Amino acid sequence: MSETKIQVLKEGIINAISTVPGLVGLVNKESEALNPRVLSEKNYTKGIDVVQTTKGIDIKVFIIISLNVRAEIASRELLSAIQSYFKTIEEKILKVNIYIKGVK
């Protein structure tokens, strides 16, 4: 898969998850900080990892959620939004890993 295609998928994922309730924002996937900073919208792609495998696409999303939202619900809504996006573009998802890096 080309870098351009990966970038398009990341941007599509960002658009799909932007309306998920309880999502404060994305964080840098390489951040090891105890209190990671939310990325600015122009850098949101740094909070998503997309890898093409022979069986499908492996997705990792690194997020911060709102204090008043249960992690299970936020994760389920995020997964649903990503799955809906991939159905519209007819791509196969192998797995989606959601990493909650903080609460604000």
Buried (B, 14 or more C-beta within 10 A) or exposed (E): EEEEEBEEBBEBBBEBBEEBEBBBBBBBBEBEEEEBEBBEEEEBBBBBBBEBEEEBBBBBBBBBBEEEBEEEEBBEBBBEBBEEBBEEEEBEBEEBEBEBBBBE
